[in-house]
Each structure stands twice: as C-alpha cells, then as structure tokens.
Amino acid sequence: PDALPLPLKTTSCVVKGVDPKATYVARVRLGNQSGWGPDSPASKSLTLASLLPTAPAAPLLEAVDKTSLRVHFSLPPVRPGASANGNVTVHVKAGDGAWQAVDATSST
C-alpha cells in the first residue's frame, strides 16, 4: 500500500486490500515544514487470519470489604471478521498459589 500523508489530527487509519495470511507491522512518523522526523518503533505484529480474541488489558483490583475484591476489566476491540466476544473467564490467585476460576456471572 502507498504511504499517504494524513492530517495531524488523525490518529488511526484503515489499510485495505491486505493479505489476511500475511503478518503485518506498522510504524508512523511525523512531518512539518522542516521535513519528516524519524520513524516510530514498529508495532506488535498482526495476522488477520487469526480471528481469536485479543487479550484484554491487565485487570484492576478493587477492595470491596474485608473478604471480597472486585476485578475490573475492559474488553478489547473485536478483530475484523471475527465474531463478537461472547464469553469471559476470570481467574485469581493468592500469592504463589494456583490460579482459580471465579464465577464471573454471579459476581457484580
């Protein structure tokens, strides 16, 4: 794909016509009247053929009372062509103990 300058207020763009089986990385750079600056570091790679959900960001824990905690999490965007995220599992562990699944459906 051709590199086309975008207005600075733009912070994302859609790249069409890519090979879904290829693995892509991206980088950006800024320009002004003096010319173009250096390239950004490369992004993490992405293969569109992989339609599994991406990992959510690290959850945030909140103390509810002396024996309860709340796990806050954000859902990542759904990858193009993938079905919507329909399920979630939450696991917790204490210290060096084993990860334990939490009944996330009854917890609020």
Buried (B, 14 or more C-beta within 10 A) or exposed (E): EEEEEEEEEEEEEEEEEEEEEEEEEEEEEEEEEEEEEEEEEEEEEBEBEEEEBBEEEEBEEEEEEEEEEEBEEEEEEEBEEBEEBEEEEBEEEEEEEEEEEBEBEEEE
